[in-house]
Amino acid sequence: MKTIIFLISSLVGFSLYAQPQDVSLVFHKPAKHFTESLPIGNGRLGAMLFGKTDIDRIVLNEISLWSGGTQDADDPNAHIHLKTIQQLLLDGKNLEAQA
């Protein structure tokens, strides 16, 4: 099929490309920080690539992992309840810990 398309495009005098072939990104060193990494994705699934060749570090983000919008969760007295919340989570009582 590719051969037929190539032959037809050669006879007609044009070539079919998805995008220009001279587009490339070149990084000369791995990213040290999150802000230096390369973002890729499609809007639902995303990743940040850090670019090492011996150890690949990829930070993933998937839209269904985010449970909602912004919230003001800063409570200056939260430390008072921390031990209780930790114990409830260890006991498997997640709804009680969340409340």
N, C-alpha and C positions, 0 to 999 in steps of 0.2 A: 504494500500500500504506500509506504514512504517513497519507494522507487517511482511509482506512478505519479505521485504528487510532484516529485522532483523533476521528472521528465516533462510533465505538463507545464510547470512553472518555468523551466528552461526554455521551452518552445515559445511560451507567451512572452518571456523576457522579464520576469520579475521573480523574486524569491519571497517565501513566507517565513517570517520570524515573529516569535511571541514578543520580543523586546529587542532593542539594539544590543549587539554583541560586545560593545565597548564599555559596558557598565560593570564596574567591579569595585569592591571594597578591599583595601589592603591595610592590615594592621601589622606594625613592625615589632610589637611586643605585647605580651598578655596584659589584660586589664588587672590592675591591682585593687580597684574599688568598684563598687556597683555602678557608679556613674560613668565609668570608663567602658563598661561591658556593652556588647552588641545586642540590642533588643530585636527579637524576631517573634512572629506570631500572626494570628489571623483575627484577633479581637475576642475570641473565646479562650484559646489556649495560647499562652505566651511563655517566652523564655528569655533569659539574659545569658549570653555566652561570654565566657571570660578568656578563651583563646589559648590556653596552654596546650602543648602537644603531648606531653608525657602524662599529665593528669587533667582530665577534662572536668571543669566545674560548670554546671548548668543550674541556674535558678529557675524553677518552673512556677507558673501561676495559671490556675484554671478557674474560670468564672464561677463555677458552682461552689468553689471553696469559700467564697465571700458570702456571708450570710445576710448582708444588708447594707444600708447606707451609713452615713456618718453618725456618730453618737458621742455624747459628752460623758465619757466614763471616768473622768478624773474625780476621784473622791479622796480628799485629804485624810479621811479616817478609814480608808480601805484596809490598812495594815492591821487594824483591830480584828477584822474578820478573816484574815488570811489563813490562820491555822485551822479554823473550823471548815473553811472552803476546801482546803487541801485534804482534810480527813474525809469529808463528804465525797470528794472525787475518788479517793482511794477506796472508799466503800462502795463505789459504783452508783452513788446517788447524785447523778449529774444535774437533774432538774432542781433538786434541793440546793445544790451548790450554786447554780445559776441564780436562784431566787435570792 
